[in-house]
Amino acid sequence: MGSRFRRSDDGVFSLVAPVFVAAVTIIAFLPVLRAGFVAWDDPQNFLTNPNYRGLGWQQLAWMWTTFHMGHYVPLSWMTLGLDYDLWQMNPAGYHLTNLIIHCANAVLIYALALELLGKDGRETRDSPHGFKAYASAAIAALFFAVHPLRVESVAWITERRDVLSLFFYLASVVAYIRGATPSNSRVWYSLALIFGAFAMLSKATAMTLPAALLLLEIYPLRRLGGAVRWQSVEAKNVLFGLVPFVLLSAAAAALSIAALHPGARAQLTLGAKVAVSAYSIVFYLLKTLIPVRLSPLYPMPLNVDPLSAVFLAAYCTVITVSGVAWLLRKRFPAVSVAWLAFVIITLPMLGVVQNGPQIAADRYTYHSAAVFALLLGAGIFRLPRAAYTATLGVASAIVLTLGTLTWRQTQVWHDSETLWSRVLELEPNSAVAEYGIGQLRVSSGKIDEGIAHYERGIAIDSSYADVYNNLGMALASRNRFDEASKAYARAVIIRPRFDEAYNNWGVALSQKGDIDGASKAFAQALAINPSLADAQFNWGYALLQSGKPAEAAEHFRLSASLRPGDSANYFNWGLALAHQGKLNEAVAKFREALRIDPNDRDTQEYLAKSEQILAQQANGLKLKE
């Protein structure tokens, strides 16, 4: 009395189900293809960053050595470099790649659900490869894929690292499970290890992979724990096989720590970290169940009191859910393992290391959400057939609702204006949102409006160093250099290792004519961050303008070594050499600048003039003024 469907029908369903999952996912996210870059990390990552543009040797060297914006994600950068080769700076292409990878993740969750169904040893009349299994796996995949909490990771081009790392993470898990059977186990194990390494090179938060695999070994694979003694040969072999994954995870953790931006925000106290972590876990549970009022930013409170009511409620909730999961460990081990896996996979994003102005973020659920999706699919599959049909209908309605909410949520990420307006709508006292709107106003030439937003941001949070930094730049653009210097001074008092603020302070001082003060500011920026190319360039430019071309040339050389794909380095280096009378060397630098940017008219003119002077000198002619 198994499935009512014939085996031939099962074959059709096995092919149709993953295609259906991908199609529904694409429909839910279609609006992202009309979205652009947004003024939140995208400018620093793409619009003003020439280093990732392409897959040449220079770009690849940068991708594999950079800790840009506090991350080590070389594989993610490589996919973005490929995007540039394909689409140049058309954001639609970047969004399309994100969406394709996200669809692949949905299909991988479908495949993983099928792998796990029937592996817990419980009796069931239903085949893990029949219609019921395919439908249950599809529901699991869609619950993950079209949930509005996924929008941030898919619609934000900067978060390519999310979708790509999960792709390899899931591929590693699928390969590992298949390697748990004797057939071709070495091949599958090797693939699992390779995919795991790729996941961690796409984003370091994939470091939780060995813990996830350990939990899978306990349940549903059951090669550890339960009746299997931890001291047995089988258990030792399993644990030995996890060692390479642990080593990869340790390396990813070390690189993640090394990549932390030197100007990162101050860390919370231990008590505050625990409070924020508990709050975040409960927040993600609630938003998974009721995904409304989603925001691109949930600001960290100015003061985190671990004993306040909201955090006490969070502690109680986490303890209660954990207690229930523990009590259910024997009768419903899937629930217990799923809860533990959710907490562990979310752990790197729980504020253990504070890296940003948020207390929580939708994107932080991207990896861990697969756990609940798989649990849902398994639960539906285990239902008696009488309850299964009705439940499948309800689940389909829920998926349809989630897809509708996702379609709406993608509109928030259409452009910078809608993004920051949404944050202000939900968080009217957000200094970060005022900062974001201020940036938009300044970039559109509305400097005074931008200054007003920055000042409102400071009124909300006087300890927000980034607002002071941007206020300084806006004031400097109005030639209010003294006020700008005060803003920068405040920024570096709040964040002593704020390299960008020191660099901008140096620019303001040089524009004011204080070259000595500017040099000190640039030197401080480079002492904090030796790879800050802007500081080297600006220092060189200040020296060149003050009549010190020899010193300027050295700084342009260093800037070019840090950012070889920027033609401005070579153009200004050429100017500094020309001012010293080193025309042959200047010509070489102008030619290098034109190789990078063949259409730059200033470089063309200076190259032509320099070559003309060299030709006249060669002919023994005296150049007339």
TIPALUM-959454 format. One line per 10 residues: their letters; for each residue x, y, z of C-alpha. Coordinates in nm, 3 decimals, always signed. Each point is the difference from the previous one (the first is absolute). Layout:
a = X/Y/Z | ...
! end
This chain:
mgsrfrrsdd = +0.000/+0.000/+0.000 | +0.272/+0.247/-0.092 | -0.037/+0.296/-0.230 | -0.303/+0.017/-0.224 | +0.221/+0.119/-0.285 | +0.172/-0.231/-0.248 | +0.380/-0.006/-0.016 | -0.008/+0.170/-0.342 | -0.196/+0.284/+0.158 | +0.258/+0.018/+0.278
gvfslvapvf = +0.270/+0.046/-0.262 | -0.188/+0.292/-0.149 | -0.051/+0.161/+0.340 | +0.371/-0.043/+0.081 | +0.082/+0.211/-0.306 | -0.282/+0.252/+0.029 | +0.039/+0.079/+0.373 | +0.345/+0.169/-0.012 | -0.096/+0.191/-0.315 | -0.316/+0.117/+0.175
vaavtiiafl = +0.202/+0.109/+0.305 | +0.237/+0.206/-0.217 | -0.284/+0.154/-0.201 | -0.199/+0.112/+0.307 | +0.319/+0.145/+0.153 | +0.074/+0.200/-0.314 | -0.354/+0.137/-0.014 | +0.012/+0.110/+0.366 | +0.327/+0.187/-0.056 | -0.057/+0.141/-0.350
pvlragfvaw = -0.010/+0.366/+0.119 | +0.368/-0.018/+0.105 | +0.100/-0.003/-0.367 | -0.116/+0.363/-0.022 | +0.191/+0.105/+0.312 | +0.325/+0.192/+0.004 | +0.301/+0.035/+0.224 | -0.096/+0.139/+0.341 | +0.185/+0.250/+0.217 | +0.092/-0.253/+0.264
ddpqnfltnp = +0.340/-0.160/-0.058 | -0.068/-0.033/-0.375 | +0.185/+0.327/-0.079 | +0.313/-0.110/+0.189 | -0.017/-0.352/-0.140 | -0.084/+0.076/-0.363 | -0.056/+0.359/-0.106 | +0.331/+0.139/+0.129 | +0.198/-0.325/+0.003 | +0.181/-0.077/-0.328
nyrglgwqql = +0.191/-0.294/+0.149 | -0.270/-0.266/-0.047 | -0.084/+0.092/-0.359 | +0.094/-0.302/-0.207 | +0.193/-0.322/+0.044 | +0.348/+0.109/-0.109 | +0.307/-0.084/+0.204 | -0.006/+0.336/+0.178 | -0.363/-0.042/+0.099 | +0.048/-0.361/+0.111
awmwttfhmg = +0.304/+0.096/+0.210 | -0.209/+0.268/+0.171 | -0.295/-0.235/+0.056 | +0.215/-0.264/+0.168 | +0.192/+0.239/+0.224 | -0.249/+0.272/+0.096 | -0.190/+0.043/+0.325 | -0.214/+0.269/-0.163 | -0.283/+0.124/+0.224 | +0.101/-0.246/+0.272
hyvplswmtl = -0.057/-0.325/-0.193 | +0.213/-0.267/-0.166 | -0.223/-0.131/-0.280 | +0.216/-0.073/-0.308 | -0.246/-0.234/-0.172 | -0.282/+0.251/+0.039 | +0.223/+0.266/-0.152 | +0.078/-0.231/-0.293 | -0.370/-0.038/-0.083 | -0.037/+0.377/+0.020
gldydlwqmn = +0.302/+0.041/-0.227 | -0.170/-0.231/-0.249 | -0.314/+0.212/+0.030 | +0.205/+0.305/-0.095 | +0.136/-0.178/-0.307 | -0.354/-0.094/-0.100 | -0.202/+0.305/+0.102 | +0.254/+0.277/+0.070 | -0.178/+0.228/+0.253 | -0.358/-0.098/-0.089
pagyhltnli = -0.152/-0.102/+0.336 | -0.264/-0.219/-0.165 | +0.267/-0.256/-0.088 | +0.132/-0.015/+0.356 | -0.354/-0.045/+0.132 | -0.063/-0.274/-0.255 | +0.306/-0.191/+0.122 | -0.115/+0.031/+0.362 | -0.343/-0.131/-0.097 | +0.140/-0.293/-0.200
ihcanavliy = +0.217/-0.109/+0.293 | -0.295/+0.038/+0.237 | -0.210/-0.222/-0.227 | +0.283/-0.255/+0.001 | -0.005/+0.011/+0.381 | -0.374/-0.070/-0.001 | +0.055/-0.303/-0.223 | +0.283/-0.119/+0.225 | -0.228/+0.019/+0.303 | -0.254/-0.204/-0.197
alalellgkd = +0.272/-0.258/-0.072 | +0.118/+0.004/+0.362 | -0.354/-0.055/+0.125 | -0.030/-0.308/-0.221 | +0.334/-0.127/+0.130 | -0.111/+0.033/+0.362 | -0.352/-0.140/-0.033 | -0.011/-0.359/+0.118 | +0.349/+0.008/+0.155 | -0.112/+0.012/+0.361
gretrdsphg = -0.082/-0.372/+0.012 | -0.369/+0.047/+0.082 | -0.258/-0.220/-0.167 | -0.204/+0.165/-0.273 | -0.223/-0.126/-0.278 | +0.111/+0.278/-0.230 | +0.304/-0.018/-0.222 | +0.255/+0.282/+0.040 | -0.008/+0.013/-0.381 | -0.374/+0.013/-0.064
fkayasaaia = -0.239/+0.287/-0.068 | -0.048/+0.069/+0.370 | +0.374/+0.040/+0.047 | +0.039/+0.223/-0.307 | -0.286/+0.224/+0.112 | +0.130/+0.020/+0.358 | +0.350/+0.084/-0.119 | -0.138/+0.265/-0.236 | -0.195/+0.164/+0.284 | +0.317/+0.002/+0.211
alffavhplr = +0.200/+0.161/-0.280 | -0.264/+0.263/-0.071 | -0.047/+0.085/+0.367 | +0.368/+0.089/+0.000 | +0.021/+0.159/-0.343 | -0.302/+0.233/-0.011 | +0.002/+0.107/+0.364 | +0.032/+0.382/+0.017 | +0.294/-0.032/+0.241 | +0.200/-0.116/-0.305
vesvawiter = -0.050/+0.328/-0.185 | +0.290/+0.186/+0.158 | +0.254/-0.266/-0.100 | -0.132/-0.031/-0.355 | -0.090/+0.362/-0.082 | +0.315/+0.159/+0.146 | +0.288/-0.046/-0.242 | +0.254/+0.035/+0.282 | -0.143/-0.317/+0.154 | +0.115/-0.221/-0.287
rdvlslffyl = +0.211/-0.167/+0.268 | -0.320/-0.124/+0.171 | -0.153/-0.177/-0.298 | +0.331/-0.137/-0.128 | +0.123/-0.133/+0.334 | -0.332/-0.176/+0.065 | +0.016/-0.159/-0.345 | +0.332/-0.167/+0.082 | -0.110/-0.068/+0.359 | -0.304/-0.194/-0.118
asvvayirga = +0.198/-0.176/-0.274 | +0.249/-0.111/+0.265 | -0.275/-0.136/+0.225 | -0.165/-0.192/-0.287 | +0.333/-0.148/-0.107 | +0.086/-0.092/+0.359 | -0.331/-0.182/+0.052 | +0.046/-0.192/-0.323 | +0.351/-0.087/+0.113 | -0.147/-0.158/+0.312
tpsnsrvwys = -0.090/-0.305/-0.213 | +0.273/-0.246/-0.107 | -0.040/+0.067/-0.374 | +0.252/+0.261/-0.125 | +0.035/+0.132/+0.354 | +0.350/+0.138/-0.062 | -0.113/+0.195/-0.304 | -0.297/+0.152/+0.182 | +0.209/+0.073/+0.308 | +0.261/+0.180/-0.211
lalifgafam = -0.271/+0.204/-0.169 | -0.149/+0.087/+0.338 | +0.337/+0.126/+0.120 | +0.062/+0.204/-0.317 | -0.348/+0.155/+0.011 | +0.048/+0.077/+0.370 | +0.322/+0.186/-0.074 | -0.176/+0.192/-0.279 | -0.282/+0.093/+0.240 | +0.244/+0.148/+0.251
lskatamtlp = +0.188/+0.186/-0.276 | -0.333/+0.151/-0.102 | -0.088/+0.116/+0.352 | +0.162/-0.088/+0.330 | -0.333/-0.063/+0.174 | +0.002/-0.339/-0.174 | +0.247/-0.099/+0.274 | -0.294/-0.169/+0.175 | +0.005/-0.281/-0.258 | +0.187/-0.261/+0.212
aalllleiyp = -0.245/+0.054/+0.288 | -0.293/-0.050/-0.238 | +0.156/-0.320/-0.132 | +0.057/-0.125/+0.355 | -0.369/+0.053/+0.079 | -0.097/-0.187/-0.317 | +0.217/-0.291/+0.114 | -0.194/-0.010/+0.326 | -0.334/+0.033/-0.178 | -0.122/-0.115/-0.246
lrrlggavrw = +0.309/-0.193/-0.115 | +0.037/-0.147/+0.352 | +0.368/-0.088/-0.040 | +0.070/+0.185/+0.326 | -0.188/+0.008/+0.330 | -0.292/-0.216/+0.098 | +0.086/-0.368/-0.028 | +0.335/+0.079/-0.160 | +0.273/+0.039/+0.258 | +0.223/+0.300/-0.046
qsveaknvlf = +0.302/-0.220/+0.067 | -0.091/-0.251/-0.272 | +0.205/-0.042/-0.318 | -0.290/+0.128/-0.211 | -0.037/+0.313/+0.213 | +0.373/+0.067/-0.005 | +0.005/-0.029/-0.379 | -0.286/+0.247/-0.027 | +0.167/+0.248/+0.235 | +0.331/-0.039/-0.181
glvpfvllsa = -0.178/+0.084/-0.326 | -0.127/+0.324/+0.151 | +0.349/+0.119/+0.097 | +0.081/+0.155/-0.344 | -0.327/+0.194/+0.015 | +0.091/+0.127/+0.347 | +0.342/+0.113/-0.128 | -0.165/+0.185/-0.287 | -0.238/+0.163/+0.245 | +0.287/+0.109/+0.226
aaaalsiaal = +0.178/+0.154/-0.299 | -0.318/+0.183/-0.103 | -0.044/+0.131/+0.355 | +0.360/+0.124/+0.009 | -0.037/+0.176/-0.334 | -0.328/+0.152/+0.115 | +0.165/+0.147/+0.308 | +0.293/+0.127/-0.207 | -0.241/+0.162/-0.245 | -0.179/+0.210/+0.261
hpgaraqltl = +0.014/+0.358/-0.118 | +0.242/+0.213/+0.204 | -0.277/+0.256/+0.044 | -0.256/-0.252/+0.122 | -0.255/+0.102/+0.260 | +0.076/-0.036/+0.368 | -0.086/-0.341/+0.144 | -0.276/-0.064/+0.252 | +0.063/-0.125/+0.351 | -0.038/-0.373/+0.065
gakvavsays = -0.337/+0.050/+0.167 | -0.122/+0.212/-0.289 | +0.118/-0.262/-0.251 | -0.202/-0.269/+0.178 | -0.305/+0.229/+0.008 | +0.027/+0.088/-0.369 | +0.053/-0.366/-0.095 | -0.311/-0.113/+0.188 | -0.202/+0.286/-0.147 | +0.117/-0.083/-0.353
ivfyllktli = -0.096/-0.368/+0.028 | -0.351/+0.087/+0.115 | -0.024/+0.274/-0.263 | +0.082/-0.245/-0.279 | -0.249/-0.254/+0.129 | -0.278/+0.258/+0.012 | +0.082/+0.147/-0.341 | +0.008/-0.350/-0.149 | -0.350/-0.063/+0.132 | -0.138/+0.352/-0.062
pvrlsplypm = +0.213/+0.174/-0.266 | -0.149/+0.350/+0.019 | +0.154/+0.345/+0.051 | +0.328/-0.120/-0.144 | +0.265/+0.269/-0.020 | +0.342/+0.027/-0.162 | +0.126/+0.112/+0.341 | -0.093/-0.080/+0.359 | +0.216/+0.247/+0.196 | +0.201/-0.103/+0.302
plnvdplsav = -0.132/+0.181/+0.309 | +0.224/+0.282/+0.118 | +0.021/-0.170/+0.338 | -0.031/-0.377/+0.031 | -0.123/-0.080/+0.350 | +0.020/-0.382/+0.038 | -0.259/+0.015/+0.281 | -0.264/+0.198/-0.186 | -0.342/-0.159/-0.058 | +0.049/-0.072/-0.370
flaayctvit = +0.323/-0.192/+0.062 | -0.139/-0.183/+0.303 | -0.289/-0.117/-0.218 | +0.250/-0.115/-0.260 | +0.197/-0.204/+0.256 | -0.320/-0.167/+0.119 | -0.107/-0.083/-0.354 | +0.335/-0.150/-0.099 | +0.018/-0.204/+0.322 | -0.358/-0.122/-0.041
vsgvawllrk = +0.041/-0.104/-0.363 | +0.332/-0.166/+0.080 | -0.161/-0.186/+0.289 | -0.284/-0.125/-0.219 | +0.246/-0.109/-0.268 | +0.196/-0.194/+0.264 | -0.314/-0.175/+0.128 | -0.094/-0.100/-0.355 | +0.346/-0.138/-0.084 | -0.107/-0.366/+0.017
rfpavsvawl = -0.351/+0.010/-0.144 | +0.062/+0.276/-0.254 | +0.379/+0.019/-0.051 | -0.047/+0.198/-0.323 | -0.141/+0.293/+0.200 | +0.286/-0.005/+0.251 | +0.270/-0.023/-0.267 | -0.167/+0.269/-0.213 | -0.010/+0.244/+0.293 | +0.364/-0.063/+0.087
afviitlpml = +0.102/+0.030/-0.366 | -0.190/+0.329/-0.034 | +0.178/+0.151/+0.300 | +0.345/-0.123/-0.109 | -0.034/+0.112/-0.362 | -0.126/+0.341/+0.113 | +0.272/+0.036/+0.265 | +0.258/+0.188/-0.213 | -0.264/+0.269/-0.068 | -0.127/+0.036/+0.357
gvvqngpqia = +0.220/+0.290/+0.103 | +0.287/-0.203/+0.143 | +0.211/+0.238/-0.207 | -0.196/+0.321/-0.059 | +0.052/+0.119/-0.358 | -0.260/+0.258/-0.090 | -0.273/+0.223/+0.142 | -0.268/-0.274/+0.008 | -0.128/-0.216/+0.283 | -0.135/-0.250/-0.254
adrytyhsaa = -0.032/-0.028/-0.377 | -0.222/-0.193/-0.240 | +0.306/-0.126/-0.189 | +0.129/-0.171/+0.314 | -0.272/-0.264/-0.041 | +0.109/-0.103/-0.349 | +0.206/-0.304/+0.105 | -0.190/-0.110/+0.308 | -0.349/+0.025/-0.158 | +0.067/-0.318/-0.196
vfalllgagi = -0.021/-0.192/+0.330 | -0.363/+0.094/+0.066 | -0.089/-0.053/-0.366 | +0.135/-0.356/+0.013 | -0.179/-0.064/+0.330 | -0.326/+0.119/-0.154 | +0.044/-0.226/-0.302 | +0.077/-0.301/+0.218 | -0.300/+0.073/+0.223 | -0.238/+0.016/-0.296
frlpraayta = +0.145/-0.320/-0.144 | -0.061/-0.187/+0.328 | -0.368/+0.092/+0.019 | -0.260/-0.273/-0.059 | -0.143/+0.014/-0.349 | -0.337/+0.125/+0.126 | +0.160/+0.307/+0.158 | +0.265/+0.038/-0.268 | -0.228/+0.125/-0.278 | -0.159/+0.273/+0.215
tlgvasaivl = +0.338/+0.101/+0.142 | +0.149/+0.019/-0.348 | -0.279/+0.240/-0.097 | +0.063/+0.220/+0.303 | +0.375/-0.007/-0.061 | -0.053/+0.101/-0.362 | -0.213/+0.295/+0.112 | +0.272/+0.104/+0.244 | +0.263/-0.018/-0.274 | -0.222/+0.214/-0.225
tlgtltwrqt = -0.036/+0.257/+0.280 | +0.373/+0.003/+0.063 | +0.068/+0.046/-0.371 | -0.236/+0.298/-0.010 | +0.173/+0.159/+0.298 | +0.336/-0.062/-0.164 | -0.113/+0.170/-0.321 | -0.094/+0.307/+0.207 | +0.316/-0.007/+0.207 | +0.218/+0.005/-0.310
qvwhdsetlw = -0.141/+0.347/-0.075 | +0.180/+0.130/+0.310 | +0.334/-0.084/-0.164 | -0.086/+0.161/-0.333 | +0.220/+0.305/+0.067 | +0.169/+0.191/+0.279 | -0.289/+0.240/+0.052 | -0.256/-0.276/+0.060 | +0.244/-0.190/+0.221 | +0.080/+0.281/+0.242
srvlelepns = -0.356/+0.133/-0.009 | -0.119/-0.343/+0.113 | +0.249/+0.002/+0.287 | -0.117/+0.345/+0.112 | -0.362/-0.112/-0.029 | +0.058/-0.291/+0.239 | +0.280/+0.153/+0.206 | -0.061/+0.379/+0.013 | +0.278/+0.046/+0.257 | +0.267/-0.174/-0.204
avaeygigql = +0.327/+0.190/-0.025 | +0.114/-0.242/-0.271 | -0.305/+0.079/-0.213 | +0.063/+0.374/+0.037 | +0.358/-0.073/-0.103 | -0.124/-0.193/-0.305 | -0.245/+0.270/-0.108 | +0.272/+0.260/+0.058 | +0.230/-0.185/-0.236 | -0.269/-0.003/-0.267
rvssgkideg = -0.062/+0.372/+0.032 | +0.371/+0.085/-0.017 | +0.057/-0.226/-0.301 | -0.285/+0.173/-0.184 | +0.153/+0.342/+0.070 | -0.237/+0.095/+0.283 | +0.285/+0.062/+0.243 | -0.192/+0.209/+0.253 | -0.279/-0.260/+0.023 | +0.264/-0.265/+0.047
iahyergiai = +0.162/+0.197/+0.279 | -0.340/+0.035/+0.169 | -0.051/-0.378/-0.008 | +0.349/-0.061/+0.138 | -0.066/+0.243/+0.282 | -0.328/-0.178/+0.081 | +0.191/-0.326/+0.006 | +0.247/+0.146/+0.249 | -0.287/+0.129/+0.213 | -0.134/-0.358/+0.015
dssyadvynn = +0.337/-0.166/+0.061 | +0.293/+0.224/+0.088 | +0.233/-0.303/+0.004 | -0.049/-0.090/-0.368 | +0.341/+0.068/-0.149 | -0.107/-0.054/-0.363 | -0.246/+0.288/+0.017 | +0.273/+0.238/+0.118 | +0.225/-0.122/-0.280 | -0.261/+0.064/-0.269
lgmalasrnr = -0.099/+0.330/+0.159 | +0.365/+0.102/-0.026 | +0.007/-0.083/-0.372 | -0.320/+0.196/-0.062 | +0.131/+0.302/+0.189 | +0.333/-0.017/-0.184 | -0.186/+0.003/-0.332 | -0.144/+0.334/+0.115 | +0.355/+0.123/+0.082 | -0.087/-0.003/+0.370
fdeaskayar = +0.332/-0.163/+0.082 | +0.020/+0.097/+0.366 | -0.341/-0.152/+0.071 | +0.094/-0.305/-0.208 | +0.318/-0.047/+0.204 | -0.201/+0.009/+0.322 | -0.233/-0.268/-0.138 | +0.293/-0.224/-0.096 | +0.164/+0.057/+0.337 | -0.319/-0.115/+0.170
aviirprfde = -0.018/-0.307/-0.226 | +0.350/-0.120/+0.093 | -0.060/+0.068/+0.369 | -0.302/-0.231/-0.015 | +0.185/-0.255/-0.216 | +0.377/+0.045/+0.043 | +0.080/-0.242/-0.282 | -0.227/+0.167/-0.254 | +0.242/+0.007/-0.293 | -0.247/+0.152/-0.249
aynnwgvals = -0.072/+0.295/+0.231 | +0.372/+0.072/+0.033 | +0.033/-0.014/-0.378 | -0.292/+0.240/-0.052 | +0.137/+0.228/+0.270 | +0.326/+0.010/-0.192 | -0.184/+0.102/-0.316 | -0.178/+0.284/+0.182 | +0.325/+0.126/+0.152 | +0.179/-0.011/-0.337
qkgdidgask = -0.286/+0.195/-0.161 | +0.041/+0.251/+0.279 | +0.373/+0.024/-0.082 | +0.123/-0.176/+0.315 | +0.228/-0.254/-0.171 | +0.185/-0.092/+0.319 | -0.326/-0.071/+0.182 | -0.129/-0.193/-0.300 | +0.317/-0.211/-0.013 | -0.044/-0.093/+0.365
afaqalainp = -0.361/-0.103/-0.062 | +0.092/-0.211/-0.303 | +0.285/-0.160/+0.191 | -0.239/-0.090/+0.283 | -0.248/-0.153/-0.245 | +0.276/-0.215/-0.152 | +0.133/-0.098/+0.341 | -0.345/-0.143/+0.073 | -0.054/-0.149/-0.346 | +0.315/-0.029/-0.216
sladaqfnwg = -0.209/-0.120/-0.295 | -0.214/+0.316/-0.016 | +0.078/+0.110/-0.354 | -0.207/+0.319/+0.027 | +0.227/+0.133/+0.276 | +0.313/-0.062/-0.209 | -0.159/+0.166/-0.303 | -0.134/+0.301/+0.188 | +0.331/+0.049/+0.179 | +0.175/-0.003/-0.335
yallqsgkpa = -0.248/+0.243/-0.149 | +0.040/+0.241/+0.294 | +0.379/-0.008/-0.034 | -0.019/+0.049/-0.376 | -0.223/+0.304/+0.041 | +0.237/+0.144/+0.258 | +0.301/-0.024/-0.232 | +0.159/-0.321/+0.130 | -0.011/-0.227/-0.307 | +0.277/-0.237/+0.108
eaaehfrlsa = -0.177/-0.091/+0.324 | -0.333/-0.010/-0.183 | +0.131/-0.249/-0.257 | +0.085/-0.250/+0.271 | -0.352/+0.012/+0.141 | -0.154/-0.045/-0.346 | +0.229/-0.300/-0.049 | -0.122/-0.153/+0.324 | -0.361/+0.076/-0.088 | +0.045/-0.169/-0.338
slrpgdsany = +0.143/-0.308/+0.169 | -0.310/-0.019/+0.219 | -0.248/+0.077/-0.277 | +0.163/-0.084/-0.335 | -0.326/+0.022/-0.193 | -0.051/+0.372/+0.070 | +0.122/+0.221/-0.286 | +0.006/+0.312/+0.223 | +0.301/-0.142/+0.187 | +0.209/-0.018/-0.316
fnwglalahq = -0.119/+0.335/-0.135 | +0.094/+0.186/+0.316 | +0.321/-0.199/+0.035 | +0.082/+0.113/-0.353 | -0.072/+0.362/+0.094 | +0.233/-0.025/+0.301 | +0.278/-0.142/-0.217 | -0.056/+0.265/-0.269 | +0.032/+0.274/+0.262 | +0.341/-0.146/+0.082
gklneavakf = +0.100/+0.004/-0.367 | -0.009/-0.381/-0.025 | -0.199/+0.002/-0.323 | +0.091/-0.348/-0.120 | -0.129/-0.150/+0.324 | -0.304/+0.230/-0.009 | -0.087/-0.117/-0.352 | +0.009/-0.362/+0.120 | -0.245/+0.080/+0.279 | -0.233/+0.194/-0.232
realridpnd = -0.004/-0.297/-0.238 | -0.083/-0.235/+0.287 | -0.286/+0.229/+0.101 | -0.133/-0.007/-0.358 | +0.028/-0.378/-0.011 | -0.242/-0.010/+0.292 | -0.222/+0.285/-0.120 | +0.061/+0.067/-0.374 | -0.259/+0.280/-0.014 | +0.142/+0.234/+0.266
rdtqeylaks = +0.054/+0.332/-0.179 | +0.230/+0.154/+0.263 | +0.237/-0.293/-0.021 | -0.007/+0.012/-0.379 | +0.091/+0.369/+0.001 | +0.282/-0.034/+0.253 | +0.141/-0.303/-0.181 | -0.003/+0.186/-0.333 | +0.163/+0.307/+0.155 | +0.269/-0.207/+0.174
eqilaqqang = +0.078/-0.193/-0.318 | +0.020/+0.326/-0.192 | +0.251/+0.140/+0.250 | +0.209/-0.316/-0.017 | -0.003/+0.013/-0.381 | +0.113/+0.362/+0.001 | +0.274/-0.078/+0.248 | +0.114/-0.287/-0.219 | +0.021/+0.236/-0.297 | +0.198/+0.254/+0.201
lklke = -0.278/+0.255/-0.008 | -0.065/+0.238/+0.284 | -0.357/-0.001/+0.125 | -0.154/+0.346/+0.003 | -0.220/+0.093/+0.292
! end
